[in-house]
């Protein structure tokens, strides 16, 4: 962060409870640091679907990402925090790492929408933790069984 730029927080949003908690945390952190928030919602066709070819697959993934981003932006809209958002057609971890190149902090949920609910740390959050060029905060929402 240069002295002329505000503290930039990049948040990955996928609509999961932990990603929504990440948005809430980012709002508080941005207030404390007079910062700004960049929300990222990523989508891509699963590997098997991408082999089918363009025109066969509908835009369900993209629409879900757009809706998720809109919901996250609505959470921040009336908080008085500068916020921007983007929907990116990339694997989520790559999208987050690209968006975080100039970030001061990245916040991700510990578990997203993946199929392995028993894992404590999801594949996206793990990749971001290991490859980001700035500090990463991973938020875990309390599970009912905790």
Helices and strands as residue ranges (DSSP letters): E 8-12, H 17-33, E 36-43, H 47-52, H 60-77, E 82-89, H 92-99, E 105-109, H 123-131, E 135-139
